[in-house]
Amino acid sequence: AEYYYEFLSLHSLDKGIMADPTINIPLLGTVPHKASVVQVGFPCLRKQDGVAAFEVNVIIMNSEGNIILQTPQNAIFFKTCQQAECPGGCRNGGFCNERHVCECPDGFYGPHCEKALCVPRCMNGGLCITPGLCICPPGFYGINCNKANCTTTCFNGGTCFYLGKCICPSGYEGDQCEISKCHQPCRNEGKCTGKNKCKCSKGYQGDLCSKPVCEPGCGLYGTCVEPNKCQCKEGWHGRHCNKRYGASSLSALRPAGSKHRQHMPSPKRAEERHVPLESNYIW
């Protein structure tokens, strides 16, 4: 079977220290059936000490053009160019001063200017290779490798932070945050915030958020049945069930000199006079 190779990239990332790598064979050709030597050159430039970063990307294809082997994507290699001025050399455009110490350009630091400064810093094992550029490990992406390539759905507000892993909010657990820590569900749109702890929405209270809240309350003669809605006992009415039917008439002053007690009309007579009776419910 015939196999073919192709060099897709021979590129120096520090051309002030080293030129692009060179090879002694064509960029595209047939893989020999016998072992042979391929020479790759790394030409250092000037008298500048340094460690140059470079890329070499090569693929191997079968006769149908399908890629069967290739160098890792985004792989970075390094070459030290030493002129005996700064031991270890200066990388990333740093230069060796008269004191034989590397002076680094903005965005790099370290004894050999070998460390790049990424703000924000690379997360989840990402490698900062040049200021502001992170190489992310498999499963992560984003400007600083802060996002995961997730195949798992996280429920109830959970956040995927790694392949198949969810960070769950308080009140939930499980691989996908699908298990509530509240053995009985919180009612009336309440949220589980811990083991058997509910955070109630406005207008409700209680362990399960099952009790409505009426403010300032329904008093001694009413029951709160919905948020700010009282159901009054028979004979009482008003928003807070603090008004009694007929109380104003019974307490009315009698005319001066009168010896006769005023009587309230019976409900039947009131009905005959087309006086509507009030409801015990507040809507």
C-alpha positions in Angstrom: 0.0 0.0 0.0 1.1 3.5 -0.8 1.1 6.3 1.8 1.8 9.9 1.4 3.1 12.7 3.7 2.6 16.5 3.6 4.1 19.2 5.7 1.3 21.7 6.4 3.3 24.0 8.6 7.0 24.9 9.2 6.8 28.1 11.1 8.9 30.0 13.6 7.0 32.0 16.2 10.2 33.9 17.2 11.7 35.1 14.0 14.0 37.5 15.8 15.8 34.4 17.1 15.2 31.7 14.6 14.0 31.5 11.0 11.4 29.0 9.8 12.5 25.4 10.1 13.8 23.8 6.9 13.7 20.2 5.6 15.7 18.3 3.0 12.8 16.6 1.3 9.8 18.0 -0.7 6.8 19.3 1.4 4.6 16.7 -0.3 5.7 13.2 -1.2 5.4 9.4 -0.9 6.4 7.7 2.3 9.4 5.4 1.5 9.0 1.7 2.1 12.4 1.6 3.8 13.5 3.7 6.8 15.2 6.9 5.7 16.5 10.0 7.4 14.8 13.4 7.2 16.9 16.4 8.2 15.1 19.3 9.8 17.0 22.5 10.3 16.4 25.2 12.9 18.4 28.2 11.7 19.3 30.6 14.6 19.8 34.2 13.7 22.2 36.9 14.7 24.0 36.7 18.0 20.8 36.9 20.1 20.5 34.3 22.8 17.0 32.9 23.1 14.6 30.0 23.0 12.5 30.1 19.9 9.1 28.5 19.6 8.1 26.9 16.3 5.4 24.8 14.7 5.9 21.6 12.6 2.7 20.1 11.4 2.8 17.0 9.2 0.1 14.5 8.1 0.2 11.0 6.7 -2.5 9.9 4.2 -3.5 6.7 2.5 -4.0 6.3 -1.2 -7.6 7.6 -0.9 -6.4 10.9 0.7 -7.7 10.0 4.2 -5.5 11.2 7.1 -4.4 8.3 9.2 -1.7 10.0 11.3 -0.7 13.6 12.1 1.2 15.6 14.6 -0.9 17.0 17.5 -2.9 20.2 16.6 -1.5 23.4 18.1 1.7 21.6 19.2 4.5 24.0 20.0 8.2 23.0 19.9 11.2 24.9 21.2 14.8 25.5 20.0 17.5 27.1 22.2 19.8 29.5 20.3 22.8 30.2 22.5 25.6 32.6 21.8 27.1 32.3 25.2 25.8 35.8 26.3 22.9 34.8 28.6 23.0 31.2 29.8 19.9 29.5 28.8 19.0 32.2 26.2 16.2 34.7 26.1 12.9 33.7 24.5 9.9 35.6 23.0 11.8 38.6 21.8 13.7 39.2 25.1 17.3 40.3 24.7 20.4 39.8 26.8 21.7 43.0 28.3 25.2 44.0 29.3 24.6 42.4 32.7 23.8 39.0 31.0 20.2 39.2 32.1 17.2 38.8 29.9 15.0 41.8 29.4 11.5 40.7 28.5 9.0 42.5 26.2 5.5 43.3 27.5 3.5 40.2 28.2 6.4 37.9 29.1 8.4 37.2 32.2 10.8 34.7 33.8 14.6 34.3 33.8 14.4 33.5 30.1 11.2 35.4 29.2 9.8 31.9 28.8 6.5 32.6 30.6 3.6 34.4 29.0 1.1 36.5 30.9 -2.5 35.8 30.1 -5.3 38.0 31.7 -7.6 36.4 32.6 -5.3 33.4 33.4 -5.7 30.1 31.6 -8.0 27.7 33.5 -8.6 24.0 33.6 -5.0 23.1 32.8 -4.7 25.6 29.8 -1.3 26.8 28.8 -0.5 30.4 28.2 1.8 30.5 25.1 1.6 34.1 24.2 0.0 37.1 25.9 -3.8 36.6 25.8 -3.6 33.2 24.1 -4.3 30.0 25.9 -4.0 26.5 24.5 -6.8 24.4 26.1 -6.6 20.7 27.0 -9.2 18.3 25.4 -12.7 19.0 26.5 -12.3 22.8 27.1 -12.4 25.9 25.0 -12.9 29.7 25.4 -10.5 32.6 25.6 -9.1 31.3 28.9 -10.3 27.6 28.7 -13.1 28.4 31.0 -15.8 26.6 29.0 -16.3 22.8 28.7 -17.4 20.8 25.7 -20.3 19.2 27.5 -22.4 16.3 26.3 -24.3 16.2 29.6 -27.3 18.3 30.3 -27.3 19.9 33.8 -30.8 20.4 35.3 -32.1 22.9 37.9 -29.6 25.6 37.1 -26.5 23.3 37.2 -23.4 24.3 35.3 -21.3 21.9 33.2 -17.6 22.3 34.1 -16.1 19.1 32.6 -17.2 16.3 30.4 -20.1 14.7 32.1 -19.7 16.7 35.3 -22.1 19.3 36.7 -21.7 21.9 39.4 -25.1 21.9 41.2 -26.7 24.8 43.0 -27.5 24.4 46.6 -30.5 22.3 47.1 -29.7 19.8 44.3 -27.4 16.9 43.7 -26.7 14.0 41.4 -24.7 13.7 38.2 -27.0 16.0 36.4 -28.4 18.0 39.4 -31.6 16.1 38.9 -32.1 15.1 42.6 -33.6 17.6 45.0 -32.3 17.7 48.6 -35.9 18.5 49.7 -37.7 15.1 50.3 -41.0 16.9 49.8 -41.1 19.4 46.9 -41.3 23.1 47.7 -44.8 24.5 46.8 -46.0 27.7 45.2 -42.8 28.2 43.2 -40.5 27.9 46.2 -36.9 26.8 45.6 -35.0 24.1 47.4 -31.8 25.6 48.9 -30.5 22.8 51.1 -31.5 19.6 52.8 -35.2 20.0 53.4 -34.9 23.8 53.2 -37.2 25.9 50.9 -36.8 29.5 49.9 -40.3 30.7 49.4 -41.6 33.1 46.8 -43.2 36.4 47.9 -46.6 35.8 49.6 -45.8 32.4 51.1 -44.0 30.9 54.1 -43.6 27.7 56.0 -41.3 24.7 55.7 -42.8 23.8 52.3 -43.9 27.3 51.3 -47.5 26.1 51.7 -48.8 28.8 54.0 -50.0 32.1 52.4 -49.1 35.4 54.0 -51.6 38.1 54.6 -50.3 41.5 55.7 -51.0 42.8 58.3 -53.1 39.7 58.9 -56.7 38.4 59.1 -57.2 39.0 62.8 -59.3 36.8 65.1 -62.2 36.3 62.7 -60.5 35.4 59.4 -58.2 32.9 57.8 -55.5 33.7 55.2 -56.4 31.5 52.1 -54.2 33.2 49.5 -51.5 36.0 49.6 -53.2 39.1 51.1 -56.7 37.4 50.8 -58.7 36.6 53.9 -61.7 34.4 54.3 -63.9 35.8 57.1 -66.0 33.9 59.7 -69.7 34.3 59.5 -70.8 37.7 60.7 -67.5 39.4 59.9 -66.3 41.2 56.8 -63.6 43.6 55.6 -60.2 43.2 54.1 -58.8 42.0 57.4 -62.1 40.6 58.8 -62.2 43.3 61.4 -65.7 44.6 60.6 -68.9 43.1 62.1 -72.2 43.1 60.3 -74.6 45.6 61.8 -72.1 47.0 64.3 -72.6 50.6 63.0 -76.4 50.4 63.3 -76.4 48.9 66.7 -74.1 51.5 68.1 -76.0 54.4 66.6 -77.3 57.0 69.1 -81.0 57.0 69.9 -82.9 60.3 69.4 -83.1 62.5 72.5 -86.1 61.7 74.7 -86.8 58.5 72.9 -87.6 55.5 75.1 -87.9 53.0 72.3 -84.9 50.9 71.1 -84.1 50.9 67.5 -84.3 47.6 65.8 -82.2 46.3 62.8 -84.3 45.2 59.9 -84.3 41.5 59.4 -82.4 40.0 56.5 -85.8 39.2 54.9 -87.0 42.8 55.2 -83.7 44.0 53.9 -84.1 41.8 50.9 -87.6 43.1 50.4 -86.1 46.7 50.4 -83.5 45.5 47.9 -80.6 46.1 50.3 -77.7 43.7 49.2 -76.1 41.5 51.8 -72.3 41.7 52.0 -70.2 38.6 51.2 -67.9 37.0 53.7 -65.1 36.6 51.0 -62.7 39.3 49.9 -61.8 38.9 46.2 
